[in-house]
Amino acid sequence: MRDGLGRLLGARARLRWVHQILGGALLMPYFLLASVAVGSAAGGANALSSLPLSLAAYAAALPLAAVTGVYGLVRPLSVTAVRVMCAVPEERLAEGPARSWAARGRSSAWWTLHLGVGALVSGMSLAVPPMAVVLIVLPFVSGLREVRLGFGWFNTGVETYTAPLLGIGLLAALALCAAAAGELLARLAPVLLGPTAADRLAAAEERAADLAVRNRLARELHDAVGHALSAVTLQAAAARRVLERDPDFVREALTAIEDTTRRTVGELDAVLGLLREGDPARPDGATAPAPSLAADLDGLLARTRAAGTTVTAHQDPGPAGDWARLPETTSREAYRIVQEGLSNALRHGAGPVDLRILVRAGHDTGRRELEITMTNPPAAPEGREPRTTGGRGLRGSAERAALLGGSVDAGPHGDRWRLRAVLPLTGGDR
């Protein structure tokens, strides 16, 4: 019993009822326009004063509503109303304007259905309650018995006392019709306002693009902050060990720590500026440039050496003669790959690092390629820093290379650890 009353008069049923009345209100402009046309076609009659003409105007108003329902913004407006007032789960409804004609047709069908059903329920909601009240109080107000109500069999006799039952029945029928219409609209909303195949594809593409951006920012943060923390930790440890006997090295290490942290704060600020859209990273609205092989390799090598690790670098930019002529994207990604390799050498290696960077013709394609090779002796198991990142740095380097059509291989190579990256130079020289 309580469940039945809840379905008829509960909060959800009342909201759906208001939703239908809103639909009836939205149909009124179409109905008034159609009533003028119907009245003119009937010889200048007032369509609102005749029930047949009013029904004809109602029927003519629905196609007008269907035409305007094709407009793309009708769907987001309808979806918002359905989500708030009809208790339809958000995930079952489409987002954004309807773009394809299939989606526009479904939105038009929903718009027409909502306005058509809403008009009928609104008309009943206006007419039935006053009539029901009169019938309920009819036995108790003698003056009403003398009024011509259009129900002659209620004017005298015992039948008059059955009027309250009919009035209560009319109210119950109205509530039942509104609840049934609300349930019908709630069931049809996901069918007509749900995502189409094109909507699902667009949502999947948007999620993929968002994940790609997140992965790129995660790689930037990992490479910049991870390398800086490793380098600063090792630089501070090296300085502590020789604090008393080699003040020049300590001074150099502290300078490298200062430089490393300053540069890393700038890179972190630039990445956070990308996350805070519309919030510039610097007062002038610009962000710090991403480090590149051309501009920042020498500083990276100097900071790594300041941590106490010997790095031998062999650089051959090829016929261009200058790393600055590399494609900008390749130069940035190559820097990050070298940075990650040096970070791994600092954390997990022992002894000198041999770094070779050269531009050469590919063995298979003959096209120019940038080849990065880094080797170093691995540390003994007892002296090796345990991994806490799950190899995300090397995986990120492989993703960077793959975006450029290249590859990264890392692993044991004889008695040494080797990282080798090949990046095709297809973007042209700069």
N, C-alpha and C positions, 0 to 999 in steps of 0.2 A: 504493500500500500504506500509506504513512505517512498520507495523507489519510483513508483508510478507518479506520485505528486512531484517528486524531484525532476522527473523528465518533463513534466508539463509546466511547472512553475519555478524550478530551480534557477540558480544564477546563470548557468549555461543556457537554459531555455530562454530566459529573459533577454540575454545578450543577443541570441540568435533572432529573437522577435524584433529587437531594435534594429538589427541588421536588415531584416526584411522591410521594416518601415522606412529605413534609409533608402532601400531600393525603390520603394513606391514614391518617395519624394524625388528621387532622381528621374523617374519616368514622367513627372508632371510636365516639364517643358515639351517633351515629345508629344504627350497627350493633348496639351492645349493647342499645339500646332496642328496635330491631326484633327482635332475637333473643329477647328476653323475650316479645314479642307473638306471634312465630311459634311459640315453644315452648309457650305457653299454648294457642294454636289447635291444636297437634298433641297435645293431651292431657297437657300438663305435661312434654313431652320436653325434653332439653337440646339446644338448637339448635346449640350449638358442637361437640357430639360427633358430629354427622351432617352429611356433606357436602351432601346435598340441602337439609336445613334451613338450613345456613349460607348456601347460595346463595340460598335464599328470603329469609333475613334481609338479605342484601346487596341484593337487589332491592327489598325494602321500605324499606331505609334511604335509597335514592336520592330517592324523593319527599319524604321528610322534609327532606333536605338542600336540595332545590329550594325548599321553602316558606321556609326560613330565608334562602335566597339572595336573596330579594326585598328584604331589609333594605338600606337605602340605603348603609350604611357597608361593605357587603361589597365593593363595587367598588373604593374606594380601597385597601383591604387587599390585594385580589387584584392590582390594578395595581402596587402596590409590590413584591410578590413576583415578578410576571412581569418587571418591569423589571430587578430585581436578579439574578434567578436564571435567566431564560430568554433574556436578551440581546435583548429586543424594544425597538426604538427608542422613546424617550419620546414623540416627537411622534405616534406612531401609537396612543397610549393616551389615554383620557379622564382628566380631572382632576376630583377632588372626588366627593362622593356622587352616586349615581344618583337623579334627581328624578322624571323621567317614568316612566310604567309601561312604556314600550318599553325604556328603559334598564335598569329593574329586571328585566324579563324576560330581557334578554340577560345581565345579571350573574348571574341565577339559573341560566341555562343553563351559563354558564362554571363557576360554583361546583359544580354537579352533575357536570359533565364532569371537572373537576379532581379532585374527591374520588373519583369512580367509577374513573377510570383510575388514580389514585394508589393506591387500595386494591388493585387487581389487581397493579400493579407491586410494591407493598410486600409483598404475599403471596408473589409469586414471589421477591423479594429475600430473604425469610426462609427459604423452603423450598428453593430451588434450590442455594445454595452449600454447605450441609451435605451434601446428597445428592451433589453433584458431587465433593466432597472424598473421601467414602467410595468412590465409584467409581474415582477416580484412584489411591487408595492400595490398593485391593482386591488387586491382584496381589502386592503387596509385604508385606502383613500377613496371615499365614496364619490368624490367629484370626478375621478378618472372614469368611473363607470358610465357617466353621462357623455363623455367625450368620444367622438367617433374616431376609433383607433384603426379602423380597417380590419378588425377581427371581430365580426359581429357575434360569433359564438361565445365571446367573453363578456358580452354586455350584461347578462342577467343569469341568475340561476347558479346551480352548483358548479357549472363549468368555470365560473370566475375564479374559484379557489384552486383550480389546476394551473392557473397562469404562473404562479411562482415556480412551479416545477419546470414549466417550459422555459422561463427566464434563466433558471440555473442551468438547464440543459444547453441553452444557446451559449452561455458563457463557457461551459465545459467544451462544447463543440469548437468554439473559437480558439481556446487554449490548445485543444488537440490538433486543429488544423495548423496553427502557428508552429507547434512542436514538430509535426510531421513535415511541414515545409522546411523548417530549419534543419532537420535531420537529412532531408533530401539534398539541400544545398551543401551541407557539410560533406556528404558522401561524394557529390559530383565535383566539388572544388578541386581535389587532387587530380581528377581526370581531366578537367578543362583548364586548370591553372597550374598543373604540375609541369615539371621540366620536360621539354622535348628532347629528341636525340641531339639536336644541334645545341641545346642548352647544356646538356650533359658534356658534350665534347668541349664547349667553350669553358665550362667549369673545370674540366680536367686539364685543359691547356693553361688556365689561370693558376691552378694548383701547381702544375709542373713548373711554370715560370716562377712562382713564389718559392718553390723548393730550390730551384736553381739559384735564385738570389740569396736565399738563406745559406745554401752550401758555399757559395762564393764568399759571402761575408764570414762564414765560419772558417774557411780556409785562410782568409786574410788575418783574422784574429789569431788563429792558431800559429801561423807562420811568424807574424810580427811579435806577438806577446810571448809565445813559447820560446822563440829564439832569443829574445831579449832577456827573459828570465834565466835561461840556461847560461847565456854568455855572462850576465852580471854575477850570477852565483859563482861561476868558475873564476871570473876575474877577481871577485872579492876573496875567494879562497886562496888563489895564488898570491894576492897581495898580503894576506895574513901570514902566509908561510914565510915570506921573506921581508916582513915588516922591519926587522932590526938590521938586517945585513944588506939590503938592496933598496934604499929609498927611491932611487931613480925608477926602478921597475914599479914600485908602489905608486909613485906619482903618475906614471904612464897608465897603470891599471885604473886608478881613480878617474883619470881623464876619460878613459874609454868607457867606464861605467856611466859617467855624466853624459857623454855623447850618446851612448846606447839608450839610456832612459829618455833623454830629450827627444831623440828621433822616434822612439816607440810611442811616446805620448802623442806626438804629431800624427803618426800613423793610426793610433787608436782613435784620436779625435776625428780623423778623416772617415774612418769606418762608421763611427757613431753618427757622423753627419749624414751618411747615407741612410741610416736607420731612422733618423729624425727628419722625415721629409718636411721641407719648409723651414727647418731650423738650421741655418747656416753654421758650418763648423768654425768659421772665423768671422769677425765683425764685418769684413768686407764682402762676405758672402761666398768666398772661395774656400776650397778645401785643400789640405796639403797634398802635393802630388805624390802618387804612388812611387816607391823606389824602383829603379830600373838598373839593368846591367850597365848601361852606359854611364849613368850619373853616380851610382852608389856602390859599385863592386869594390873599389879600392877601400872605401870606408869599412865595408863589411869584412874584408880580409884583415884590415888593421885591428878592428875590434876583436876578431877571433884570435889573432896573434897575441893581443893583450891579455887573453885568458891563459896564456902559457902554452898554446898549441902551435907547433910549427906548421905553416901552410906554404907550400911551394905552388905557385900559380904560373901556368903556361897559357898565354893568350894569343890567338891568331885570328883576327877578324877577317882574314881573307883579302880578296882584291879591294874591298871597300876601304880597308885600312883604319876603320874607326867603328867602335861599337855604337856610336851615335847614329849610324846609318842603318841600324837594324830596324825592322818594323817595331813600332812602339809597344804593341801588345806582346810580341815575342820577347822584347827586352824586359818587360815587367815580369812575365811568367818565368823567364830564365833566371832572373834575380831571385825569385821566391824558391825556385828549385835548388839553386846553389845555397841559399840561406838554410833550407831544410836539411840539405846534405851536411853542411857545416855544423848545424845544431846536433844532428845525430852523431857526428864525429866527436863533438865535445862531450856528449853525454855517455856514449857507449864505446868510443874508440880509445886507442892508446897509441901514442907516437905520432909521427908527422903525417900530414894530409897532403896528397898530391892532387892538384886540381888542374884539369886541362879543358880549355874552352876554345873551340875552333869552328870556323865556317868551312864547309867542304861540300863537294858534290856527292849526292847520295849514291850508294853502291848500286841500287836497283833502278832508281828513277832518273838519276843524273841531275835532278834538281838540287838547288843549294839547300843545305841543312845546317843547323846549329847543333853541334854535338858537345855535350857536357859530360865529362868523365871525372869521377872523384874516387880515390882509393885511399884507404888507411888501414893500419893493423887493428883488428878487433881487440878489445880489452879482455883480460882474463875473466872468467866467470865471477870470481870473488871480487874483482875490482870494477865490474860493470854495473852501472846504475840501472836498477830495475825499471822496466817499461811501465808507465802508468797511463799512456795515451792510447794503447791498443793499435799502434801503427797508423794513426790517422794522418800523421804528417806525410808519410810516404804515399799513402792512398790519395791525399790531397794533391801531391806532386803529380801522380799519375793522371788525376783528373784534369789538372792544368794542361799537361802535355796533350791529353786526348782532345781537349777543346781546340787545340791548334792542329790536330791531325798527326801528332807525334806520339811518343811512347817513353816510358820510364821503366828501367829494370834495376832492381837492387837486390843484393845478396852476396854470399861468399864467392870469392873469385881467387882460387888458389889459397894462399895463406893470408889474403887481405879481404877486406870488405869493399865492394865496389858499387857505386851508383852511376848509372849511365842514362842520359836523357838525350833524345834526338827530336829536334823541333824543326819541321819544314819551314823554309822562308818563302812562303807563297804570297805574303802581303806586300812584296815590293820593298825596295830600299827607301830610306828616308835620309 
